[in-house]
Structure formats: C-alpha cells, structure tokens
C-alpha cells in the first residue's frame, strides 16, 4: 500500500478518534458525576492507543491486507465502545 494513502487515512481517522475521545472524556467527567474519574479517562486513552498501534502496524507492514485489516479492527473496536457506553448510560441508538 502507498505510504501517502496510509498516512491520509490514518490522519483522518486519528482526528475523528481524537475528537470522539475528547467528547467521551468530557461526557464522562462533567456530565456523569457517578462515573469514576479513572474510567472517564481510560476509555479515551484506550481508543487512542488502539489507533496508534494500528497506525504503527500499517506503516510497518505496508500491504493492502494489513491496511484493511487494521482499519476494520479500529472501526469495530470503536463501534463496540460506542455500544458499551450507550448501554451503560441508557442511551438508545437508532439506525
């Protein structure tokens, strides 16, 4: 896979994940006083850690299969975290 494509996709995903992580940190620390401070910080750090690990692996193994696999794993983990957070706070997500 081309290095420029890997960087473009990961920068876009990184900005999205960072924004979502900031929202979760703000939501967890400000709006939900019942939630412990550590769990309010662990979720965003986990999202960014998974993104950084996948980014590193995509640069190290520059094949199309590794790229698509890493992006798929990133999006699945993000979806699982969104579902867990929404279930924890009783938010219903309709599609």
NORQUI-V905322 format. One record per helix or strand of 3 or more residues. SS is the DSSP state (A for helix, B for strand). FROM is the first residue (numbers start at 0). LEN is the number of residues. If there is no record, write none. Layout:
SS;FROM;LEN
SS;FROM;LEN
This chain:
A;2;29
A;36;24
A;63;25
